Amino acid sequence: MRMILSALGLLAAGPVLAEPPQVVVDTPVTASLVQQVMGDLGQVQVLLPKGASAHHHQMRPSDARGLQDAGLLVWTGPELTPWLDRAASSVGGDVAQLRLLEVPGTYLRGYDEAHDHGAAHGDDHHGHEGGHDYDHGHDDAHGNVDPHAWLDPENAQLWVSAIAETLEKIDPDNAAAYRQNAVAAAEEIRRLDEELLAQLQPHAGASFVVFHDAYGYFTEHFGLQPAIAVSLGDASTPSAARLAEIRARITEGGAVCAFPEYGSDPKLVQAVTDGGAIRTGDELTPEGGDLEPGPQLYGQILSQMAGAITGCLSE
């Protein structure tokens, strides 16, 4: 019996595996997806501090040093975080990189106000039908691509597989764990997708207002009306002319709910809704700025967004 137990103990210990790479990511959303794939094998380093704007952050010297020491950088792309573009270019081939917007098969769309929503997309996007075919390597495409692509859960399912494949190349000793974790993560996202689709379907015809143009992937994927955005996709402060235009669109579209956004000035949303019979919904957080970082953050973003929308539109 002692000999059997001793042998089992040796078997359980197994060979000494290589140290997993240090992974640096741009945002808490990316961190959530990467952490689901890595599991307990490592802890990712997030460059964007909690609550900071993904569009307007400035890297600190300590961030640049951490990036130099990384084994892998996973980021959405310069379309979302232009402040990371120069640093990512400076490390060159010394640090492996994965740009999520460039993962083959990723569904990319333009901003609602830059493209004809009805002409560019089919009536049912839930299979990625009728999407834009952007040239990932063409600089001119960067200004037209809406980078908030994680709000389409089909993209997230694709990305966890790409993350696992990238980690496998760097750390083949743990390849089986990465693959298994990615499959489990994709299945969990798929189940959540189905739940939210059923939850949101009754509100497909309702019009609503959001702070900035970041919700196109979400509304299109779940069959909702395109949101009326007070600010443009980079969350810049809207001009007086734009505010007047948005007020007119709200009246014309019959919007019934307006949603402030975490980290933004709620007065801007109030400025276009005051005096009208429009309800104020719960705060949205498309980048997860107010959520606890970790593997659960991605699912919480989608769930909280769906809950806020259905909660207000159901009143």
C-alpha positions as CSV (number, residue, x, y, z in Angstrom):
1,M,0.0,0.0,0.0
2,R,2.9,2.4,0.8
3,M,4.5,1.7,-2.5
4,I,1.2,2.4,-4.4
5,L,0.7,5.7,-2.5
6,S,4.3,6.7,-3.1
7,A,3.9,6.0,-6.8
8,L,0.7,8.0,-7.0
9,G,2.4,10.8,-5.2
10,L,5.1,10.9,-7.8
11,L,2.6,10.7,-10.6
12,A,0.6,13.6,-9.2
13,A,3.7,15.8,-8.9
14,G,4.4,15.3,-12.6
15,P,7.2,17.0,-14.5
16,V,8.3,20.5,-13.7
17,L,6.7,22.8,-16.2
18,A,8.1,26.0,-17.7
19,E,7.1,29.3,-16.1
20,P,4.0,30.8,-17.9
21,P,4.7,34.1,-19.6
22,Q,4.1,37.4,-18.0
23,V,1.0,38.8,-19.9
24,V,0.3,42.5,-20.1
25,V,-3.1,43.7,-21.4
26,D,-4.6,47.1,-22.3
27,T,-8.0,47.1,-20.5
28,P,-9.9,45.2,-17.8
29,V,-12.1,43.7,-20.5
30,T,-9.1,42.1,-22.2
31,A,-7.7,41.1,-18.8
32,S,-10.9,39.2,-18.1
33,L,-10.8,37.2,-21.3
34,V,-7.1,36.4,-20.9
35,Q,-7.5,35.5,-17.2
36,Q,-10.2,33.0,-18.2
37,V,-7.8,31.3,-20.5
38,M,-4.8,31.4,-18.1
39,G,-6.7,30.3,-15.1
40,D,-4.4,29.8,-12.1
41,L,-1.3,29.6,-14.3
42,G,-0.6,33.3,-14.1
43,Q,-2.0,36.8,-13.2
44,V,-2.2,39.4,-16.0
45,Q,-1.0,42.9,-15.7
46,V,-3.5,45.6,-16.8
47,L,-2.2,48.9,-18.1
48,L,-5.4,50.8,-17.8
49,P,-6.1,51.7,-14.2
50,K,-9.6,51.0,-12.8
51,G,-12.0,53.8,-13.8
52,A,-9.7,55.4,-16.4
53,S,-10.8,56.1,-19.9
54,A,-9.6,53.6,-22.5
55,H,-9.6,56.3,-25.1
56,H,-7.7,59.1,-23.3
57,H,-5.4,57.4,-20.8
58,Q,-1.6,58.2,-20.7
59,M,0.9,55.5,-19.9
60,R,3.1,55.9,-16.9
61,P,6.9,55.1,-17.0
62,S,6.3,52.1,-14.8
63,D,3.8,50.8,-17.4
64,A,6.4,51.1,-20.2
65,R,9.0,49.2,-18.1
66,G,6.5,46.4,-17.3
67,L,5.7,46.1,-21.0
68,Q,9.4,45.7,-21.8
69,D,9.6,42.8,-19.4
70,A,6.5,41.1,-20.7
71,G,6.3,37.8,-22.6
72,L,3.0,38.7,-24.3
73,L,1.0,41.9,-24.9
74,V,-2.7,41.3,-25.7
75,W,-4.6,44.5,-26.6
76,T,-7.7,45.5,-28.6
77,G,-5.8,47.7,-31.0
78,P,-4.9,51.4,-31.6
79,E,-8.5,52.1,-32.6
80,L,-9.4,51.8,-28.9
81,T,-6.2,52.7,-27.0
82,P,-4.1,55.1,-29.2
83,W,-1.9,55.8,-26.2
84,L,-0.5,52.2,-26.4
85,D,0.3,52.2,-30.1
86,R,3.8,53.8,-29.8
87,A,4.8,51.7,-26.8
88,A,3.6,48.5,-28.5
89,S,5.6,49.4,-31.6
90,S,8.8,50.2,-29.6
91,V,9.0,46.7,-28.1
92,G,9.0,45.3,-31.7
93,G,9.7,41.6,-31.8
94,D,11.0,41.4,-28.3
95,V,7.4,40.9,-26.9
96,A,4.9,38.7,-28.6
97,Q,1.7,40.6,-29.4
98,L,-2.0,39.7,-30.1
99,R,-4.3,42.5,-31.4
100,L,-7.8,41.3,-30.8
101,L,-9.4,43.4,-33.6
102,E,-7.0,41.7,-36.0
103,V,-8.0,38.1,-35.1
104,P,-9.2,36.4,-38.3
105,G,-13.0,36.1,-38.3
106,T,-13.6,39.0,-35.9
107,Y,-16.8,40.9,-36.8
108,L,-16.0,44.6,-37.3
109,R,-18.5,47.4,-37.8
110,G,-18.4,51.1,-38.4
111,Y,-19.9,53.7,-36.0
112,D,-23.6,54.1,-36.6
113,E,-23.3,57.8,-37.5
114,A,-20.4,57.1,-40.0
115,H,-22.2,54.4,-41.9
116,D,-25.7,53.6,-43.1
117,H,-26.8,51.1,-40.5
118,G,-29.7,49.6,-42.5
119,A,-27.7,49.2,-45.7
120,A,-24.6,47.8,-44.3
121,H,-26.1,45.1,-42.2
122,G,-28.6,42.4,-42.6
123,D,-31.8,42.2,-40.5
124,D,-30.4,39.5,-38.3
125,H,-26.8,39.9,-37.3
126,H,-26.8,37.0,-34.9
127,G,-24.8,35.0,-37.3
128,H,-22.5,37.9,-38.3
129,E,-24.3,38.2,-41.6
130,G,-23.8,41.4,-43.7
131,G,-20.9,42.8,-41.7
132,H,-18.2,45.1,-42.8
133,D,-15.1,43.5,-44.4
134,Y,-12.3,45.8,-43.2
135,D,-8.7,45.5,-44.2
136,H,-7.0,45.1,-40.9
137,G,-3.7,46.3,-42.1
138,H,-4.9,49.4,-43.8
139,D,-4.3,52.6,-41.8
140,D,-7.3,54.3,-43.3
141,A,-9.6,51.7,-41.7
142,H,-8.6,52.7,-38.2
143,G,-10.7,55.8,-38.1
144,N,-13.8,54.0,-39.3
145,V,-13.8,50.9,-37.2
146,D,-15.8,50.9,-34.0
147,P,-13.3,49.2,-31.5
148,H,-15.9,48.2,-28.9
149,A,-16.1,44.8,-30.5
150,W,-16.1,42.8,-27.2
151,L,-19.8,43.9,-26.8
152,D,-20.6,41.2,-29.4
153,P,-20.2,38.0,-27.5
154,E,-19.5,36.0,-30.7
155,N,-16.3,38.0,-31.0
156,A,-15.4,37.2,-27.4
157,Q,-15.8,33.5,-28.1
158,L,-13.5,33.8,-31.0
159,W,-10.9,35.8,-29.0
160,V,-10.5,33.3,-26.1
161,S,-9.6,30.7,-28.7
162,A,-7.0,33.1,-30.3
163,I,-5.6,33.9,-26.8
164,A,-5.2,30.2,-26.1
165,E,-3.5,29.6,-29.4
166,T,-1.1,32.4,-28.8
167,L,-0.2,31.3,-25.3
168,E,0.3,27.7,-26.5
169,K,3.1,28.9,-28.9
170,I,4.9,30.7,-26.1
171,D,4.2,28.2,-23.4
172,P,3.7,24.7,-25.0
173,D,4.1,22.9,-21.7
174,N,0.7,24.3,-20.5
175,A,-1.0,24.1,-23.9
176,A,-3.6,21.6,-22.8
177,A,-4.7,23.8,-19.9
178,Y,-5.0,26.8,-22.1
179,R,-7.1,24.9,-24.6
180,Q,-9.4,23.5,-22.0
181,N,-9.9,26.8,-20.3
182,A,-10.7,28.5,-23.6
183,V,-13.3,25.9,-24.5
184,A,-14.9,26.4,-21.1
185,A,-14.9,30.2,-21.4
186,A,-16.4,30.1,-24.9
187,E,-19.2,27.8,-23.8
188,E,-19.9,30.1,-20.8
189,I,-20.1,33.1,-23.1
190,R,-22.4,31.2,-25.5
191,R,-24.8,30.4,-22.7
192,L,-24.9,33.9,-21.5
193,D,-25.5,35.1,-25.0
194,E,-28.6,32.9,-25.3
195,E,-29.9,34.1,-22.0
196,L,-29.5,37.8,-22.8
197,L,-31.0,37.4,-26.3
198,A,-34.2,36.0,-24.7
199,Q,-34.1,38.8,-22.1
200,L,-33.7,41.6,-24.6
201,Q,-35.9,40.4,-27.5
202,P,-39.2,42.0,-26.1
203,H,-37.5,45.4,-26.3
204,A,-36.3,45.2,-29.9
205,G,-38.4,48.2,-31.1
206,A,-37.6,50.7,-28.3
207,S,-35.4,53.7,-28.7
208,F,-33.0,54.9,-26.1
209,V,-30.1,57.3,-25.4
210,V,-26.6,56.5,-24.3
211,F,-23.6,58.7,-23.4
212,H,-21.2,57.8,-26.2
213,D,-21.3,55.8,-29.5
214,A,-19.9,52.5,-28.0
215,Y,-23.0,50.2,-28.1
216,G,-23.4,49.4,-31.8
217,Y,-22.1,45.8,-31.4
218,F,-24.4,45.2,-28.5
219,T,-27.5,46.6,-30.0
220,E,-27.0,45.0,-33.4
221,H,-26.1,41.6,-32.0
222,F,-29.1,41.5,-29.8
223,G,-31.6,43.0,-32.3
224,L,-32.1,46.3,-30.6
225,Q,-32.6,49.8,-32.1
226,P,-29.3,51.6,-32.6
227,A,-28.8,53.8,-29.5
228,I,-28.8,57.6,-29.8
229,A,-25.4,58.6,-28.6
230,V,-24.7,62.0,-27.1
231,S,-21.0,61.9,-27.7
232,L,-19.0,60.3,-30.5
233,G,-17.1,57.0,-30.3
234,D,-14.0,58.5,-28.7
235,A,-16.2,59.9,-25.8
236,S,-15.1,63.4,-26.6
237,T,-17.1,66.4,-25.3
238,P,-20.0,67.1,-27.7
239,S,-20.4,70.5,-29.3
240,A,-23.5,72.7,-28.8
241,A,-24.5,71.9,-32.3
242,R,-24.3,68.2,-31.7
243,L,-26.4,68.5,-28.5
244,A,-29.1,70.3,-30.5
245,E,-29.0,67.6,-33.1
246,I,-29.3,64.8,-30.5
247,R,-32.3,66.6,-28.9
248,A,-34.0,66.6,-32.3
249,R,-33.2,62.9,-32.9
250,I,-34.6,62.0,-29.4
251,T,-37.9,63.7,-30.2
252,E,-38.1,62.2,-33.7
253,G,-37.2,58.7,-32.6
254,G,-39.4,58.7,-29.5
255,A,-36.7,57.6,-27.1
256,V,-38.1,56.4,-23.8
257,C,-35.0,55.9,-21.7
258,A,-31.6,57.6,-21.3
259,F,-28.6,55.9,-19.7
260,P,-25.7,57.7,-18.1
261,E,-22.3,56.0,-18.3
262,Y,-19.6,55.3,-15.7
263,G,-16.8,57.9,-15.7
264,S,-18.8,60.4,-17.8
265,D,-20.5,63.6,-16.9
266,P,-24.2,62.8,-16.3
267,K,-25.1,66.4,-17.0
268,L,-24.4,65.8,-20.8
269,V,-27.1,63.2,-20.9
270,Q,-29.4,65.4,-18.8
271,A,-28.8,68.3,-21.2
272,V,-30.5,66.5,-24.1
273,T,-33.3,64.9,-22.1
274,D,-34.5,67.6,-19.7
275,G,-38.0,68.7,-20.3
276,G,-39.0,65.5,-22.1
277,A,-40.9,62.5,-20.8
278,I,-37.9,60.3,-20.9
279,R,-36.8,58.0,-18.0
280,T,-33.3,57.8,-16.7
281,G,-31.9,54.3,-16.5
282,D,-29.1,52.8,-14.5
283,E,-25.5,53.7,-15.3
284,L,-23.9,51.6,-18.1
285,T,-20.3,50.5,-18.0
286,P,-19.2,49.2,-21.4
287,E,-15.5,49.0,-20.4
288,G,-16.2,47.6,-16.9
289,G,-14.7,50.6,-15.2
290,D,-16.6,50.2,-11.9
291,L,-16.5,46.4,-11.8
292,E,-14.0,44.3,-9.8
293,P,-11.2,43.2,-12.2
294,G,-11.0,39.5,-12.8
295,P,-12.2,36.7,-15.1
296,Q,-15.9,37.4,-14.2
297,L,-15.8,41.0,-15.4
298,Y,-16.6,40.3,-19.1
299,G,-19.9,38.5,-18.3
300,Q,-20.8,41.1,-15.7
301,I,-20.5,43.9,-18.3
302,L,-23.0,42.2,-20.6
303,S,-25.4,41.1,-17.8
304,Q,-25.4,44.5,-16.2
305,M,-26.0,46.3,-19.5
306,A,-28.9,44.0,-20.4
307,G,-30.3,44.4,-17.0
308,A,-30.2,48.2,-17.1
309,I,-31.8,48.3,-20.5
310,T,-34.6,45.9,-19.8
311,G,-35.2,47.4,-16.4
312,C,-35.8,50.9,-17.7
313,L,-37.6,49.9,-20.9
314,S,-40.0,47.6,-18.9
315,E,-41.3,50.4,-16.7
